[in-house]
Structures are given as structure tokens and as C-alpha cells.
Amino acid sequence: MEKLFSHLDTLYGEIVEIRRHLHKHPELSFEEVETAKYIAEYHRKLGHKVREQIGGNGVVATLEGDLKGPTVALRADFDALPITEENDFDFKSVHEGVMHACGHDGHTATLLGVAKALNKLKSELKGNIVFIHQHAEELPPGGAKAMIEDGCLDGVDVIFGTHLQAQVPLHEIQYRPDALQASADRFEITIQGKGGHGAVPEETKDSILIASQVVTNLQQIVSRRVSPLDAAVISVCSFDARGPYNVIADTATLIGTSRALNEEVRTKIEEEIEQVVKGTCLLSNASYEYNYTRGYPVTVNHKEEAEFVMEIAKDVPGVEEIKITEPFMGAEDYSYYLQKVKGTYFFTGARPRDATEAYPHHHPKFDIDEEALLIAAKILSKSAVEYMNRHS
């Protein structure tokens, strides 16, 4: 692997340059036209087979090794978020209200660096490598499902991917051999009461009061209807019942998210939310509308592949610690890939060394230590090569 790592070391400056270019020119989910063109052109210059507009703005490039063997997929996402950046970098976003605040610029730069390094070893590769550049990870329904339906996994034997984590120390790798990230669903509840003057509440069905009771009662689902051994989250994140100061609103709308680490609990939560809303409204003789939208499923790693990548990571320069992490209640549509083929997803520590505070993902001052790009590139590329060597 010394030759591979040497290529990546040489390419490190270019990888950083790509990351900064993408960071400066972010595009929102489902709007990543120029980013997709940039990625496709980069692969074409390497001589890879390129397919564009896969499932939308997705790009799939294939490097065919000269020797026979399995097909390994590596995935990176490339969409940004609707956030106004507050950093003062030279490469700060030039698009007001749009920012790479989750590391997807780094994911893409890493994968392009991996592609260029592996291309130099084409004559030695025992199989093929599919580079999946996915659009719209941040916004359900996401890009993964549509890309799969459009054939991005056709012929793929295994898939590997990583997420740069700004609050995990640089040089640390985190993984799980099972459920790594939660499902993420959206619910919307509209309480229909009866409005009226604030001075005569007895003549109304106070939608604000009823909705407030719903918010409180929903918390009983996790605490009393889900086993303490099963992780789950129900969060009401929006409460809307606007009106004049002296008028009791006739309607109130609640919007929120639910999370779970297995599909049985996920389904139970969906059913229990409606039962809570129905019962609460019944007490006040009010009506309701309930809409539950399923987002990304649970991200469940395959044990053998997860442990394989961590075995590989032990000998990668820059990796100093490998930990089994607790499940994370955030969601990731990488889950769809793992439902179709075996593989794994892991976290690469990217906490900035010189920062006084490591800002979380989706924060306007989010940043990463760019050395993490090189570490991630070495793990992904070595995993691909070693997998092909062992399974050819």
C-alpha cells in the first residue's frame, strides 16, 4: 500500500484545493448542477466511464481495473445547506444563504482524490471501482434512493463510505458493526378547534391549549410506550397558531420529527402519535389532521464489512484511535445502499486542531481539519484495494 499512500500524499494539496473550491461554490439539495458538472469533468479527464443525471443530479464514474475481480463502490455526497456562513475564510461561500456546513465538500474532494490515486494503479487493480457521487443527502426524499433505482449499484458487490465528523478528534475513527444512525421521519399535526374572543374562552375550543397538551402527551410515547432498551426520539420543532393578541386561534399546527434505531419501534411511534393526538382531541371535542412522512430508514452496517474496514484502518497513517461509537440519532440516506448491498459506513474525526471551539454540523461556523480528508482517502482506497485482493 506504500505506493497508494504515496500517491495520495502527493495529491493532498489538490484534494484540499478541490474542497475549498466546492466550499466556495455550494449548491443546495436538488440544485447541484454546476457541482455535478465539475465532478463529471474531473472523472472524464482520468478516463473513467461517466454517467450523469443519475436519479437527478447524481454522477457515477467507473474505474475498470486491468485484472478480474469484484466491483467495489465508494460513495460521497455533494449538496450544501440553506445556511448563511459566518466564517471568514478566503474560500467562504460566495452564495448568500448557502453553505457547506456538513462536510460534503470534503467528502467529494476526498473521493476525487481517491479516484485519481487509484487510477494510477489501474494495471494492478483486481476488479472495478464505482465512484458514487450523490446529490441531495440533506433533503428527503434524498438522492440515494433515486440513484439506486437508476442503477448506480448495478453489479456492485460491496460499498464503503465515511462521514467527516467535526466534533470527533482528528486521528480518531468511529464505527459500529450494526445500527449506526437512526431513521428520520416527519410528522405534521393540525388541531381544529373553535376560535373566539380571549375574554370568553368558555365559548371556544382552544386549539393552542389542546396542541400544548399534545406536545406534552407525545413525550409519554418514548418514556412509557417504548422499551427503555430501545432508543427513540420525538421532537416537536414547530408550533404555529398565529392571530391577534385577544383572539383564541381556531387552529394550531405542530411539525416535528421522530427517530428510532429499529423499524419495529419506528412503526410503533407512527401509530402511537396518532393515538395520542386522537385521545387528546377527544377530551376537548376537537378534530385533527395527522400526516406522517417516512424519511430515511435506519443505517445498519454489515458486521463483517464494518470490522474489515476497521482492520484496514489500523495500519493507515494518521489513524491513532479506533472506537466503537454509540448509535447516533441523526439520519443518513446511505442507509438505502446498505439495504441493497453489503457494506459499511464510518466516521472520520475532523475536529479542527487550532479552533477554540468545535462547532457542530449545520452551524454557520462549521469547519473541519483538512488533514482528515487525507486520512479518509487512505482508509477508503486501501479498503477498496484490499477487498478486491481478498475476493478476486
Backbone hydrogen bonds in HBPLUS format (Angstrom, degrees):
<---DONOR---> <-ACCEPTOR-->    atom                        ^
c    i                          cat <-CA-CA->   ^        H-A-AA   ^      H-
h    n   atom  resd res      DA  || num        DHA   H-A  angle D-A-AA Bond
n    s   type  num  typ     dist DA aas  dist angle  dist       angle   num
A0005-PHE N   A0001-MET O   2.87 MM   4  6.15 170.7  1.88 164.6 166.3     1
A0006-SER N   A0002-GLU O   2.87 MM   4  5.96 149.0  1.97 142.3 151.4     2
A0007-HIS N   A0003-LYS O   3.01 MM   4  6.30 155.6  2.07 148.0 153.6     3
A0008-LEU N   A0004-LEU O   3.08 MM   4  6.42 159.1  2.12 150.5 156.0     4
A0009-ASP N   A0005-PHE O   2.85 MM   4  6.09 154.8  1.91 148.4 155.5     5
A0010-THR N   A0006-SER O   3.03 MM   4  6.25 156.4  2.08 147.9 153.7     6
A0011-LEU N   A0007-HIS O   2.98 MM   4  6.23 142.2  2.13 141.2 152.3     7
A0012-TYR N   A0008-LEU O   2.98 MM   4  6.00 111.5  2.46 140.8 156.3     8
A0012-TYR N   A0009-ASP O   3.32 MM   3  5.22 156.5  2.38  97.6 104.5     9
A0014-GLU N   A0011-LEU O   2.94 MM   3  5.26 118.0  2.33 107.3 123.1    10
A0015-ILE N   A0011-LEU O   2.91 MM   4  6.21 156.1  1.97 158.7 166.7    11
A0016-VAL N   A0012-TYR O   2.99 MM   4  6.30 162.0  2.03 155.9 159.5    12
A0017-GLU N   A0013-GLY O   2.99 MM   4  6.19 154.2  2.06 141.1 148.8    13
A0018-ILE N   A0014-GLU O   2.86 MM   4  6.14 155.0  1.93 150.8 156.9    14
A0019-ARG N   A0015-ILE O   2.96 MM   4  6.24 162.9  1.98 149.8 154.6    15
A0020-ARG N   A0016-VAL O   2.97 MM   4  6.21 160.1  2.01 152.2 156.9    16
A0021-HIS N   A0017-GLU O   2.97 MM   4  6.17 151.3  2.05 144.8 152.8    17
A0022-LEU N   A0018-ILE O   2.95 MM   4  6.20 167.8  1.97 158.6 160.9    18
A0023-HIS N   A0019-ARG O   2.84 MM   4  6.03 152.6  1.92 145.2 154.0    19
A0024-LYS N   A0020-ARG O   2.98 MM   4  6.08 149.6  2.08 140.3 147.4    20
A0025-HIS N   A0021-HIS O   3.14 MM   4  6.36 132.5  2.37 139.2 151.6    21
A0025-HIS N   A0022-LEU O   3.16 MM   3  5.10 132.3  2.40  93.3 106.2    22
A0094-VAL N   A0024-LYS O   3.00 MM  70  5.75 159.6  2.04 147.8 144.5    23
A0080-ALA N   A0027-GLU O   2.84 MM  53  5.45 154.3  1.91 148.7 150.6    24
A0031-GLU N   A0028-LEU O   2.92 MM   3  5.30 152.3  2.00 135.6 136.4    25
A0033-VAL N   A0031-GLU O   2.93 MM   2  5.74 141.4  2.08 100.1  91.5    26
A0036-ALA N   A0032-GLU O   3.15 MM   4  6.10 156.2  2.21 136.8 143.2    27
A0037-LYS N   A0033-VAL O   3.11 MM   4  6.41 153.3  2.19 145.3 152.6    28
A0038-TYR N   A0034-GLU O   2.96 MM   4  6.20 156.4  2.02 148.1 154.3    29
A0039-ILE N   A0035-THR O   3.01 MM   4  6.31 160.3  2.05 153.0 157.3    30
A0040-ALA N   A0036-ALA O   2.96 MM   4  6.14 168.2  1.97 151.9 155.2    31
A0041-GLU N   A0037-LYS O   2.96 MM   4  6.07 162.5  1.99 150.7 155.3    32
A0042-TYR N   A0038-TYR O   3.09 MM   4  6.26 152.6  2.17 143.4 150.8    33
A0043-HIS N   A0039-ILE O   3.17 MM   4  6.51 159.9  2.21 153.4 157.3    34
A0044-ARG N   A0040-ALA O   2.97 MM   4  6.23 154.6  2.04 147.9 155.7    35
A0045-LYS N   A0041-GLU O   3.07 MM   4  6.28 155.4  2.13 148.9 153.8    36
A0046-LEU N   A0043-HIS O   2.97 MM   3  5.07 134.7  2.18  98.4 111.7    37
A0048-HIS N   A0043-HIS O   3.17 MM   5  5.54 162.4  2.20 151.2 146.0    38
A0047-GLY N   A0044-ARG O   2.88 MM   3  4.97 152.3  1.96 103.1 112.3    39
A0049-LYS N   A0062-THR O   3.17 MM  13  5.10 152.4  2.25 149.6 145.6    40
A0062-THR N   A0049-LYS O   2.81 MM  13  5.10 150.1  1.90 142.8 152.6    41
A0051-ARG N   A0060-VAL O   2.79 MM   9  5.19 156.6  1.84 154.4 162.3    42
A0060-VAL N   A0051-ARG O   2.94 MM   9  5.19 166.0  1.96 152.7 157.4    43
A0054-ILE N   A0058-GLY O   2.91 MM   4  4.55 171.9  1.92 127.1 126.7    44
A0059-VAL N   A0133-HIS O   3.02 MM  74  5.10 167.7  2.04 149.5 153.5    45
A0133-HIS N   A0059-VAL O   2.87 MM  74  5.10 165.7  1.89 177.8 172.9    46
A0061-ALA N   A0131-PHE O   3.09 MM  70  5.11 161.7  2.12 139.7 144.8    47
A0131-PHE N   A0061-ALA O   2.72 MM  70  5.11 170.0  1.73 163.9 165.8    48
A0063-LEU N   A0129-ILE O   2.86 MM  66  5.17 168.3  1.88 157.4 160.8    49
A0129-ILE N   A0063-LEU O   2.89 MM  66  5.17 162.0  1.93 148.7 154.8    50
A0065-GLY N   A0127-GLY O   2.86 MM  62  5.14 136.3  2.05 134.2 147.1    51
A0066-ASP N   A0122-LYS O   3.08 MM  56  6.17 160.9  2.11 155.0 151.2    52
A0067-LEU N   A0125-LEU O   3.09 MM  58  5.92 152.2  2.18 172.7 165.9    53
A0127-GLY N   A0067-LEU O   2.94 MM  60  5.90 110.1  2.45 140.4 135.9    54
A0128-ASN N   A0070-PRO O   3.04 MM  58  6.46 146.5  2.16 137.0 147.4    55
A0157-ASP N   A0071-THR O   2.87 MM  86  5.41 167.3  1.89 147.5 151.8    56
A0072-VAL N   A0128-ASN O   2.91 MM  56  6.32 159.5  1.95 159.4 157.1    57
A0130-VAL N   A0072-VAL O   2.80 MM  58  6.12 159.1  1.85 146.1 153.2    58
A0073-ALA N   A0158-VAL O   2.86 MM  85  6.17 169.3  1.87 158.1 161.8    59
A0160-PHE N   A0073-ALA O   2.95 MM  87  6.39 154.6  2.01 154.7 160.2    60
A0074-LEU N   A0130-VAL O   2.87 MM  56  6.28 156.3  1.92 165.1 169.4    61
A0132-ILE N   A0074-LEU O   2.78 MM  58  5.98 165.2  1.80 160.5 164.5    62
A0075-ARG N   A0160-PHE O   3.27 MM  85  6.68 153.5  2.34 156.6 163.2    63
A0076-ALA N   A0132-ILE O   2.91 MM  56  6.36 155.2  1.97 166.4 171.0    64
A0134-GLN N   A0076-ALA O   2.77 MM  58  6.07 157.3  1.82 151.7 157.1    65
A0078-PHE N   A0134-GLN O   2.96 MM  56  6.27 137.0  2.15 165.5 167.6    66
A0081-LEU N   A0099-MET O   2.83 MM  18  5.37 177.2  1.83 149.6 150.6    67
A0083-ILE N   A0081-LEU O   2.88 MM   2  5.55 134.9  2.09 106.3  92.5    68
A0099-MET N   A0081-LEU O   2.92 MM  18  5.37 159.4  1.96 152.7 159.2    69
A0086-GLU N   A0364-PRO O   2.83 MM 278  5.25 173.0  1.84 137.5 135.3    70
A0092-LYS N   A0089-PHE O   3.32 MM   3  4.94 153.1  2.40 102.9 100.3    71
A0098-VAL N   A0095-HIS O   3.09 MM   3  5.57 150.5  2.18 143.1 138.7    72
A0362-HIS N   A0101-ALA O   2.72 MM 261  4.86 177.1  1.72 155.3 154.3    73
A0106-GLY N   A0103-GLY O   2.99 MM   3  5.16 120.3  2.36  99.3 113.9    74
A0107-HIS N   A0103-GLY O   2.96 MM   4  6.35 148.6  2.06 147.3 157.2    75
A0108-THR N   A0104-HIS O   3.04 MM   4  6.20 165.3  2.06 146.5 149.0    76
A0109-ALA N   A0105-ASP O   3.04 MM   4  6.21 163.4  2.06 145.0 150.1    77
A0110-THR N   A0106-GLY O   2.91 MM   4  5.95 158.5  1.96 145.4 151.6    78
A0111-LEU N   A0107-HIS O   3.01 MM   4  6.29 161.6  2.05 149.1 153.5    79
A0112-LEU N   A0108-THR O   2.95 MM   4  6.18 157.1  2.00 153.0 159.2    80
A0113-GLY N   A0109-ALA O   2.99 MM   4  6.17 153.4  2.06 145.7 153.0    81
A0114-VAL N   A0110-THR O   2.91 MM   4  6.22 154.7  1.98 149.2 156.8    82
A0115-ALA N   A0111-LEU O   2.88 MM   4  6.09 155.1  1.94 144.4 151.1    83
A0116-LYS N   A0112-LEU O   3.07 MM   4  6.32 156.4  2.13 145.5 150.5    84
A0117-ALA N   A0113-GLY O   3.00 MM   4  6.21 160.3  2.04 150.7 156.1    85
A0118-LEU N   A0114-VAL O   2.89 MM   4  6.03 169.6  1.90 157.3 160.0    86
A0119-ASN N   A0115-ALA O   2.98 MM   4  6.00 142.8  2.12 137.8 148.1    87
A0120-LYS N   A0117-ALA O   3.18 MM   3  5.47 135.7  2.39 100.9 111.8    88
A0121-LEU N   A0118-LEU O   2.89 MM   3  5.11 147.8  2.00 104.4 114.9    89
A0122-LYS N   A0119-ASN O   3.28 MM   3  5.09 160.0  2.32 108.3 107.3    90
A0124-GLU N   A0121-LEU O   2.81 MM   3  5.44 153.5  1.88 123.0 131.8    91
A0125-LEU N   A0122-LYS O   3.29 MM   3  5.30 152.3  2.38 101.4 109.2    92
A0142-GLY N   A0139-LEU O   2.81 MM   3  5.30 139.8  1.97 131.1 126.1    93
A0147-MET N   A0143-GLY O   2.96 MM   4  6.09 153.4  2.03 152.0 160.1    94
A0148-ILE N   A0144-ALA O   2.91 MM   4  6.16 156.2  1.96 156.0 162.3    95
A0149-GLU N   A0145-LYS O   3.00 MM   4  6.25 160.6  2.04 148.1 153.4    96
A0150-ASP N   A0146-ALA O   3.02 MM   4  6.18 129.0  2.29 133.6 146.9    97
A0152-CYS N   A0147-MET O   3.05 MM   5  5.66 166.7  2.07 144.1 144.4    98
A0151-GLY N   A0148-ILE O   2.94 MM   3  5.13 161.3  1.98 110.1 113.1    99
A0154-ASP N   A0151-GLY O   3.17 MM   3  5.18 165.4  2.19 107.7 112.0   100
A0156-VAL N   A0153-LEU O   2.97 MM   3  5.17 168.0  1.99 129.9 130.6   101
A0159-ILE N   A0342-LYS O   3.06 MM 183  6.56 142.5  2.20 140.8 152.3   102
A0344-THR N   A0159-ILE O   3.13 MM 185  6.69 146.3  2.25 155.7 165.0   103
A0161-GLY N   A0344-THR O   3.27 MM 183  6.67 134.1  2.50 145.3 156.4   104
A0346-PHE N   A0161-GLY O   3.18 MM 185  6.69 149.5  2.27 139.3 146.8   105
A0163-HIS N   A0346-PHE O   2.96 MM 183  6.45 145.1  2.08 152.1 163.0   106
A0348-THR N   A0163-HIS O   2.94 MM 185  6.03 164.6  1.96 141.7 145.5   107
A0165-GLN N   A0348-THR O   2.87 MM 183  5.84 167.6  1.89 148.9 150.4   108
A0168-VAL N   A0165-GLN O   3.29 MM   3  5.45 166.4  2.30 107.8 111.1   109
A0350-ALA N   A0165-GLN O   2.79 MM 185  5.29 147.2  1.90 152.0 141.0   110
A0351-ARG N   A0168-VAL O   3.03 MM 183  5.61 148.8  2.13 156.9 154.0   111
A0172-GLU N   A0169-PRO O   3.10 MM   3  5.65 144.9  2.23 138.3 138.5   112
A0320-GLU N   A0171-HIS O   2.83 MM 149  5.30 168.4  1.85 144.1 148.1   113
A0321-GLU N   A0171-HIS O   3.27 MM 150  6.60 149.9  2.36 156.4 153.8   114
A0349-GLY N   A0172-GLU O   2.80 MM 177  5.06 153.9  1.87 173.8 177.2   115
A0173-ILE N   A0321-GLU O   2.85 MM 148  6.26 157.6  1.90 154.9 162.3   116
A0323-LYS N   A0173-ILE O   2.83 MM 150  6.27 161.3  1.87 161.7 167.7   117
A0174-GLN N   A0347-PHE O   3.02 MM 173  5.02 164.3  2.05 139.0 144.0   118
A0347-PHE N   A0174-GLN O   2.87 MM 173  5.02 172.3  1.88 155.0 156.9   119
A0175-TYR N   A0323-LYS O   2.97 MM 148  6.46 149.1  2.07 156.1 165.9   120
A0325-THR N   A0175-TYR O   2.95 MM 150  5.71 148.4  2.06 140.7 150.8   121
A0301-ASN N   A0178-ASP O   2.86 MM 123  4.76 158.1  1.91 131.2 124.4   122
A0180-LEU N   A0299-THR O   2.82 MM 119  5.70 157.3  1.87 166.9 174.5   123
A0328-PHE N   A0180-LEU O   2.83 MM 148  6.14 170.8  1.83 161.1 160.1   124
A0299-THR N   A0181-GLN O   2.95 MM 118  5.00 155.9  2.01 131.4 139.0   125
A0182-ALA N   A0328-PHE O   3.13 MM 146  6.54 133.8  2.36 151.1 159.5   126
A0182-ALA N   A0330-GLY O   3.09 MM 148  5.86 129.3  2.36 150.9 153.0   127
A0183-SER N   A0260-ALA O   2.85 MM  77  5.43 159.6  1.89 156.4 161.8   128
A0184-ALA N   A0296-TYR O   2.95 MM 112  5.36 149.7  2.04 148.7 153.5   129
A0185-ASP N   A0258-SER O   3.07 MM  73  5.32 169.4  2.08 158.4 161.1   130
A0258-SER N   A0185-ASP O   3.13 MM  73  5.32 150.6  2.22 125.8 133.4   131
A0186-ARG N   A0293-THR O   2.90 MM 107  5.10 168.3  1.91 153.7 156.9   132
A0293-THR N   A0186-ARG O   2.71 MM 107  5.10 170.3  1.72 163.4 165.9   133
A0187-PHE N   A0256-GLY O   2.97 MM  69  5.44 163.0  2.00 138.3 141.1   134
A0256-GLY N   A0187-PHE O   3.00 MM  69  5.44 160.2  2.04 151.2 154.9   135
A0188-GLU N   A0291-ASN O   2.85 MM 103  5.24 151.4  1.93 152.4 160.4   136
A0291-ASN N   A0188-GLU O   2.95 MM 103  5.24 162.6  1.98 154.6 159.7   137
A0189-ILE N   A0254-LEU O   2.81 MM  65  5.06 163.4  1.84 150.8 156.5   138
A0254-LEU N   A0189-ILE O   2.75 MM  65  5.06 163.9  1.77 154.1 159.5   139
A0190-THR N   A0289-GLU O   2.93 MM  99  5.11 162.0  1.96 145.6 151.4   140
A0289-GLU N   A0190-THR O   2.93 MM  99  5.11 141.4  2.08 138.3 149.4   141
A0191-ILE N   A0252-ALA O   2.77 MM  61  5.23 166.6  1.79 163.6 164.1   142
A0252-ALA N   A0191-ILE O   3.12 MM  61  5.23 146.2  2.24 136.9 146.1   143
A0192-GLN N   A0287-SER O   2.84 MM  95  5.13 169.6  1.85 141.0 142.8   144
A0287-SER N   A0192-GLN O   3.15 MM  95  5.13 163.5  2.18 150.9 148.7   145
A0193-GLY N   A0250-ASP O   2.60 MM  57  4.78 158.6  1.64 165.9 165.8   146
A0194-LYS N   A0205-LYS O   2.97 MM  11  4.55 161.3  2.01 118.9 123.7   147
A0205-LYS N   A0194-LYS O   2.93 MM  11  4.55 163.7  1.95 125.3 130.0   148
A0196-GLY N   A0248-ILE O   3.25 MM  52  5.26 146.6  2.37 131.7 137.6   149
A0248-ILE N   A0196-GLY O   2.74 MM  52  5.26 156.5  1.80 165.4 168.6   150
A0200-VAL N   A0197-HIS O   3.11 MM   3  5.61 157.1  2.17 112.9 119.5   151
A0198-GLY N   A0246-ASN O   2.74 MM  48  4.87 157.9  1.79 143.7 136.3   152
A0203-GLU N   A0200-VAL O   3.13 MM   3  5.94 167.5  2.14 122.6 126.5   153
A0204-THR N   A0201-PRO O   3.01 MM   3  5.28 164.4  2.04 116.3 118.5   154
A0210-ILE N   A0206-ASP O   3.02 MM   4  6.29 166.3  2.04 156.1 160.3   155
A0211-ALA N   A0207-SER O   2.85 MM   4  5.88 161.0  1.88 142.4 148.4   156
A0212-SER N   A0208-ILE O   2.90 MM   4  6.02 149.6  2.00 141.4 150.1   157
A0213-GLN N   A0209-LEU O   3.02 MM   4  6.32 150.3  2.11 144.7 152.2   158
A0214-VAL N   A0210-ILE O   2.95 MM   4  6.31 148.0  2.05 144.9 154.6   159
A0215-VAL N   A0211-ALA O   2.95 MM   4  6.30 157.1  2.01 150.3 155.1   160
A0216-THR N   A0212-SER O   3.15 MM   4  6.46 161.0  2.18 146.8 151.0   161
A0217-ASN N   A0213-GLN O   2.79 MM   4  5.96 165.2  1.81 152.7 157.6   162
A0218-LEU N   A0214-VAL O   2.85 MM   4  5.94 146.9  1.96 152.4 159.6   163
A0219-GLN N   A0216-THR O   3.20 MM   3  5.74 143.2  2.34 109.1 117.9   164
A0220-GLN N   A0217-ASN O   3.02 MM   3  5.51 154.1  2.09 111.3 119.2   165
A0221-ILE N   A0218-LEU O   3.08 MM   3  5.66 157.4  2.13 113.3 119.9   166
A0223-SER N   A0219-GLN O   3.37 MM   4  6.55 168.4  2.38 145.7 149.1   167
A0224-ARG N   A0220-GLN O   2.72 MM   4  5.27 145.2  1.83 137.2 144.2   168
A0225-ARG N   A0221-ILE O   2.85 MM   4  4.75 143.8  1.99 124.2 131.9   169
A0230-ASP N   A0227-SER O   2.94 MM   3  5.38 166.1  1.96 117.5 122.2   170
A0233-VAL N   A0259-ARG O   2.97 MM  26  4.90 154.5  2.04 135.5 136.4   171
A0259-ARG N   A0233-VAL O   2.79 MM  26  4.90 153.5  1.86 142.0 146.7   172
A0235-SER N   A0257-THR O   2.90 MM  22  5.42 172.4  1.91 167.2 169.8   173
A0257-THR N   A0235-SER O   2.88 MM  22  5.42 149.3  1.97 152.2 159.6   174
A0237-CYS N   A0255-ILE O   2.82 MM  18  5.91 141.2  1.97 139.0 151.0   175
A0238-SER N   A0255-ILE O   2.98 MM  17  4.98 128.7  2.25 153.8 152.9   176
A0255-ILE N   A0238-SER O   3.00 MM  17  4.98 155.7  2.06 135.5 139.5   177
A0240-ASP N   A0253-THR O   2.90 MM  13  5.15 165.8  1.92 151.1 156.0   178
A0253-THR N   A0240-ASP O   2.88 MM  13  5.15 163.3  1.90 144.2 149.3   179
A0247-VAL N   A0244-PRO O   3.31 MM   3  5.42 169.8  2.32 114.5 113.5   180
A0266-ARG N   A0262-ASN O   3.10 MM   4  6.32 157.4  2.15 147.9 155.0   181
A0267-THR N   A0263-GLU O   3.00 MM   4  6.18 159.2  2.04 146.1 149.6   182
A0268-LYS N   A0264-GLU O   3.02 MM   4  6.23 156.1  2.07 144.1 151.3   183
A0269-ILE N   A0265-VAL O   2.90 MM   4  6.12 159.8  1.94 155.4 159.3   184
A0270-GLU N   A0266-ARG O   3.20 MM   4  6.48 161.0  2.24 146.1 150.8   185
A0271-GLU N   A0267-THR O   3.15 MM   4  6.44 156.6  2.21 148.9 154.3   186
A0272-GLU N   A0268-LYS O   2.82 MM   4  6.00 161.5  1.85 154.2 160.2   187
A0273-ILE N   A0269-ILE O   2.94 MM   4  6.00 158.9  1.98 156.5 159.2   188
A0275-GLN N   A0271-GLU O   3.27 MM   4  6.60 154.9  2.34 144.4 151.6   189
A0276-VAL N   A0272-GLU O   2.97 MM   4  6.21 157.1  2.02 154.5 159.4   190
A0277-VAL N   A0273-ILE O   3.01 MM   4  6.28 165.3  2.04 154.2 158.0   191
A0278-LYS N   A0274-GLU O   2.80 MM   4  5.89 165.9  1.82 152.9 157.4   192
A0279-GLY N   A0275-GLN O   2.97 MM   4  6.05 164.2  2.00 145.0 149.3   193
A0280-THR N   A0276-VAL O   2.96 MM   4  6.08 161.0  2.00 150.0 155.3   194
A0281-CYS N   A0277-VAL O   2.99 MM   4  6.11 163.5  2.01 151.9 156.2   195
A0282-LEU N   A0278-LYS O   2.99 MM   4  6.10 146.2  2.11 142.5 152.3   196
A0283-LEU N   A0279-GLY O   3.36 MM   4  6.62 147.2  2.48 142.8 148.6   197
A0284-SER N   A0281-CYS O   3.09 MM   3  5.36 136.5  2.29 103.0 114.5   198
A0285-ASN N   A0281-CYS O   2.90 MM   4  5.91 104.3  2.49 141.7 161.0   199
A0286-ALA N   A0281-CYS O   2.96 MM   5  4.89 167.5  1.97 140.5 141.5   200
A0285-ASN N   A0282-LEU O   3.26 MM   3  4.91 161.0  2.30  97.2 102.9   201
A0302-HIS N   A0343-GLY O   3.09 MM  41  5.65 163.8  2.12 170.0 173.8   202
A0306-ALA N   A0302-HIS O   2.88 MM   4  6.02 159.3  1.92 162.2 169.2   203
A0307-GLU N   A0303-LYS O   3.00 MM   4  6.18 166.3  2.02 157.1 159.8   204
A0308-PHE N   A0304-GLU O   2.95 MM   4  6.06 143.3  2.09 137.5 148.5   205
A0309-VAL N   A0305-GLU O   3.04 MM   4  6.25 164.9  2.07 150.7 152.2   206
A0310-MET N   A0306-ALA O   3.21 MM   4  6.44 155.7  2.27 142.9 149.7   207
A0311-GLU N   A0307-GLU O   2.95 MM   4  6.10 143.0  2.08 139.6 149.5   208
A0312-ILE N   A0308-PHE O   3.02 MM   4  6.36 152.8  2.09 147.6 155.1   209
A0313-ALA N   A0309-VAL O   2.84 MM   4  6.11 152.8  1.91 145.1 153.1   210
A0314-LYS N   A0310-MET O   3.25 MM   4  6.38 137.7  2.44 138.8 146.3   211
A0315-ASP N   A0312-ILE O   3.32 MM   3  6.17 151.8  2.40 120.9 125.3   212
A0316-VAL N   A0313-ALA O   3.07 MM   3  5.10 168.7  2.08 113.7 114.6   213
A0319-VAL N   A0316-VAL O   3.12 MM   3  5.81 164.6  2.15 143.0 144.8   214
A0335-SER N   A0332-GLU O   3.18 MM   3  6.21 169.7  2.19 123.0 125.7   215
A0336-TYR N   A0333-ASP O   3.20 MM   3  5.79 155.0  2.27 112.0 115.9   216
A0337-TYR N   A0334-TYR O   3.00 MM   3  5.47 127.5  2.28 109.9 122.4   217
A0338-LEU N   A0334-TYR O   3.38 MM   4  6.83 156.8  2.44 151.4 157.4   218
A0339-GLN N   A0335-SER O   3.16 MM   4  6.45 125.3  2.47 139.6 153.6   219
A0339-GLN N   A0336-TYR O   3.23 MM   3  5.15 140.6  2.39  93.8 104.9   220
A0340-LYS N   A0337-TYR O   2.96 MM   3  5.31 146.5  2.07 106.4 116.6   221
A0341-VAL N   A0337-TYR O   2.96 MM   4  6.24 162.9  1.99 163.9 168.7   222
A0369-ASP N   A0350-ALA O   2.88 MM  19  5.12 152.2  1.96 131.2 139.3   223
A0366-PHE N   A0363-HIS O   3.00 MM   3  5.14 158.9  2.05 120.7 119.3   224
A0372-ALA N   A0369-ASP O   3.02 MM   3  5.94 159.9  2.06 126.0 130.7   225
A0373-LEU N   A0370-GLU O   3.10 MM   3  5.49 147.7  2.20 107.3 115.5   226
A0374-LEU N   A0371-GLU O   3.10 MM   3  5.49 125.2  2.41 105.1 117.2   227
A0375-ILE N   A0371-GLU O   3.24 MM   4  6.65 158.7  2.28 149.4 155.3   228
A0376-ALA N   A0372-ALA O   2.89 MM   4  6.03 168.6  1.90 151.9 155.0   229
A0377-ALA N   A0373-LEU O   2.93 MM   4  6.05 155.4  1.99 141.9 149.3   230
A0378-LYS N   A0374-LEU O   3.01 MM   4  6.21 154.4  2.07 146.6 152.4   231
A0379-ILE N   A0375-ILE O   3.08 MM   4  6.39 157.4  2.14 151.0 156.9   232
A0380-LEU N   A0376-ALA O   2.96 MM   4  6.15 173.9  1.97 158.1 159.7   233
A0381-SER N   A0377-ALA O   2.96 MM   4  5.97 166.9  1.98 147.2 151.6   234
A0382-LYS N   A0378-LYS O   3.00 MM   4  5.85 158.6  2.05 138.1 145.0   235
A0383-SER N   A0379-ILE O   2.92 MM   4  5.94 154.8  1.99 145.0 152.5   236
A0384-ALA N   A0380-LEU O   3.03 MM   4  6.25 156.3  2.08 146.9 152.8   237
A0385-VAL N   A0381-SER O   3.05 MM   4  6.28 169.5  2.06 152.2 154.5   238
A0386-GLU N   A0382-LYS O   2.87 MM   4  5.90 169.3  1.88 152.8 156.5   239
A0387-TYR N   A0383-SER O   2.91 MM   4  5.87 151.0  1.99 140.3 148.5   240
A0388-MET N   A0384-ALA O   3.10 MM   4  6.32 162.0  2.14 146.9 151.4   241
A0389-ASN N   A0385-VAL O   2.94 MM   4  6.21 155.6  2.00 148.6 156.1   242
A0390-ARG N   A0386-GLU O   2.99 MM   4  6.16 153.7  2.07 146.2 152.0   243
A0391-HIS N   A0387-TYR O   3.03 MM   4  6.10 136.8  2.22 145.9 157.1   244
A0392-SER N   A0388-MET O   3.01 MM   4  5.63 111.4  2.50 146.3 153.0   245
